[in-house]
Amino acid sequence: MDIVTLVKLTSRAWCLSILAQMDRGVPGRQAALISATGAGRTAFRQSLDHLIDLGLMERNPGHGHPLRSEFRLTAEGAQIAGIAHKIETLVKQPSEQVLLRRAWSLPVLGASREPRYFGEIKTQLHPITDRALSQSLKLLETHRWLRRDVETSGRPFRARYQAANTGAEISRTISSQSFR
């Protein structure tokens, strides 16, 4: 998956989870998806609207009540839903599921499949701020999804980051899947 699509996808907390649930076969109705994801109504609706704007989901014409619409995946959405499902199955601990809903966790992992310096990651994730990147790197390192190695051979010391453990599996899943 390309990094631009990943950044757009993860900018709403529940997008990845909605796609994964749709791939698992959860019906495309709001009540069923809210129940399966555990999202609040407002956050869920914002994520659903975002997925529609990205062209990954659409209203299912002729199905459902006018006030309780039914939704389905587009062709591109079905491909990405498969990737989302694979990513969610890699995360075993419920406490780590929260990391998947953070805006920059997956893009940072995608950008750090190979060892990278802070500036290299920032360049690859163009809209990210220094603060957001720093917080994401620390959080991923705390959960051992990212390894930080400090090069002491020169001055100043420089840290390199690389996806590790579950983060490395997620990074491989993201980069091995491609579409258009």
C-alpha positions as CSV (number, residue, x, y, z in Angstrom):
1,M,0.0,0.0,0.0
2,D,1.4,3.4,-0.9
3,I,2.2,5.8,2.0
4,V,-0.1,8.6,0.8
5,T,-3.2,6.2,0.8
6,L,-2.1,5.0,4.3
7,V,-1.9,8.5,5.7
8,K,-5.3,9.4,4.3
9,L,-6.9,6.2,5.5
10,T,-5.5,6.4,9.1
11,S,-6.5,10.1,9.5
12,R,-9.8,8.9,11.1
13,A,-9.6,6.6,14.0
14,W,-12.1,3.9,13.0
15,C,-11.4,3.6,9.3
16,L,-9.1,0.6,9.5
17,S,-11.4,-1.2,11.9
18,I,-14.5,-0.6,9.7
19,L,-12.7,-2.0,6.6
20,A,-11.5,-5.0,8.6
21,Q,-15.0,-5.8,9.9
22,M,-16.4,-5.5,6.4
23,D,-13.8,-7.9,5.1
24,R,-14.7,-10.3,8.0
25,G,-18.3,-10.3,6.6
26,V,-20.0,-8.0,9.1
27,P,-23.1,-6.6,7.4
28,G,-22.7,-3.1,6.0
29,R,-25.3,-1.5,8.3
30,Q,-24.3,1.2,10.8
31,A,-25.6,-0.7,13.9
32,A,-23.8,-3.9,13.1
33,L,-20.5,-2.1,12.3
34,I,-20.7,0.1,15.4
35,S,-21.2,-3.0,17.5
36,A,-18.4,-4.9,15.8
37,T,-15.9,-2.0,16.1
38,G,-16.8,-0.6,19.5
39,A,-16.8,2.9,18.1
40,G,-18.9,5.8,19.3
41,R,-21.7,7.0,16.9
42,T,-20.1,10.3,16.1
43,A,-16.6,9.0,15.5
44,F,-17.9,6.1,13.6
45,R,-20.0,8.3,11.3
46,Q,-17.0,10.6,10.6
47,S,-14.9,7.6,9.7
48,L,-17.6,6.1,7.5
49,D,-18.0,9.5,5.7
50,H,-14.2,9.6,5.3
51,L,-14.2,6.1,3.7
52,I,-16.9,7.2,1.3
53,D,-15.0,10.4,0.4
54,L,-11.9,8.3,-0.3
55,G,-14.0,6.0,-2.6
56,L,-13.4,2.9,-0.5
57,M,-17.1,2.5,0.5
58,E,-20.4,3.5,-1.0
59,R,-24.1,3.3,-0.2
60,N,-25.7,0.1,-1.4
61,P,-28.4,1.3,-3.8
62,G,-31.8,-0.3,-3.3
63,H,-30.9,-1.9,0.0
64,G,-31.9,-0.8,3.5
65,H,-34.3,1.7,4.9
66,P,-33.7,5.4,3.7
67,L,-32.8,6.4,7.3
68,R,-30.7,3.2,7.9
69,S,-28.6,2.9,4.9
70,E,-26.6,-0.1,4.0
71,F,-23.0,0.3,2.7
72,R,-20.7,-1.9,0.7
73,L,-17.0,-1.9,-0.3
74,T,-15.9,-0.6,-3.7
75,A,-13.3,-2.7,-5.7
76,E,-10.4,-0.6,-4.3
77,G,-12.0,-0.7,-0.8
78,A,-12.2,-4.5,-0.9
79,Q,-8.4,-4.7,-1.6
80,I,-7.6,-2.4,1.3
81,A,-10.1,-4.1,3.6
82,G,-8.2,-7.3,3.1
83,I,-5.0,-5.5,4.2
84,A,-6.8,-4.0,7.1
85,H,-8.0,-7.4,8.2
86,K,-4.5,-8.9,8.0
87,I,-3.1,-6.0,10.1
88,E,-5.8,-6.4,12.8
89,T,-5.2,-10.1,13.0
90,L,-1.5,-9.4,13.7
91,V,-2.3,-7.4,16.8
92,K,-3.0,-9.9,19.6
93,Q,-3.2,-7.7,22.7
94,P,-6.3,-5.6,23.2
95,S,-4.2,-2.8,24.7
96,E,-2.3,-2.6,21.4
97,Q,-5.4,-2.3,19.3
98,V,-5.4,1.4,20.4
99,L,-2.2,1.9,18.4
100,L,-4.0,1.0,15.2
101,R,-6.5,3.9,15.7
102,R,-3.8,6.5,16.2
103,A,-3.3,8.7,13.1
104,W,0.4,8.2,12.5
105,S,1.2,4.7,13.9
106,L,0.7,2.8,10.7
107,P,2.3,5.4,8.4
108,V,5.4,5.5,10.6
109,L,5.6,1.7,10.6
110,G,5.2,1.7,6.8
111,A,8.0,4.3,6.5
112,S,10.4,2.5,8.8
113,R,10.5,-1.0,7.3
114,E,14.2,-0.3,6.7
115,P,16.3,1.6,9.2
116,R,15.6,5.3,8.8
117,Y,16.6,8.5,10.5
118,F,14.0,10.9,11.9
119,G,14.4,13.3,9.0
120,E,14.0,10.5,6.4
121,I,10.8,9.4,8.0
122,K,9.5,13.0,8.2
123,T,10.3,13.5,4.5
124,Q,8.4,10.3,3.5
125,L,5.4,11.4,5.7
126,H,5.2,14.9,4.3
127,P,2.3,16.4,6.3
128,I,3.5,15.1,9.7
129,T,4.9,17.6,12.3
130,D,8.0,17.1,14.3
131,R,6.0,16.7,17.5
132,A,3.6,14.2,16.0
133,L,6.4,12.1,14.6
134,S,8.4,12.3,17.9
135,Q,5.3,11.2,19.9
136,S,4.5,8.3,17.5
137,L,8.1,7.1,17.5
138,K,8.2,7.1,21.4
139,L,4.8,5.3,21.6
140,L,5.7,2.7,19.1
141,E,9.1,2.1,20.8
142,T,7.4,1.8,24.2
143,H,5.2,-1.0,22.8
144,R,8.3,-2.6,21.1
145,W,6.8,-2.1,17.7
146,L,9.8,0.0,16.7
147,R,13.5,-0.3,17.6
148,R,15.7,2.7,18.1
149,D,19.4,2.4,17.6
150,V,21.7,5.3,18.4
151,E,24.8,5.7,16.2
152,T,27.6,6.9,18.4
153,S,30.4,6.9,15.8
154,G,30.0,10.6,14.9
155,R,28.9,13.8,16.5
156,P,26.2,14.5,17.1
157,F,24.8,11.1,17.9
158,R,22.0,10.1,15.6
159,A,19.1,7.7,16.2
160,R,17.8,5.3,13.5
161,Y,14.4,3.7,13.7
162,Q,13.2,0.4,12.3
163,A,10.0,-1.5,12.7
164,A,10.4,-4.5,15.0
165,N,8.3,-7.5,16.3
166,T,4.6,-6.9,15.6
167,G,5.5,-3.5,14.0
168,A,7.8,-5.3,11.5
169,E,5.0,-7.8,10.6
170,I,2.6,-4.9,10.1
171,S,5.2,-3.0,8.0
172,R,5.7,-6.0,5.8
173,T,1.9,-6.4,5.4
174,I,1.6,-2.8,4.4
175,S,4.5,-2.8,1.9
176,S,3.9,-6.2,0.4
177,Q,0.3,-5.4,-0.7
178,S,0.0,-3.2,-3.7
179,F,-2.8,-1.9,-5.8
180,R,-3.2,0.7,-8.6
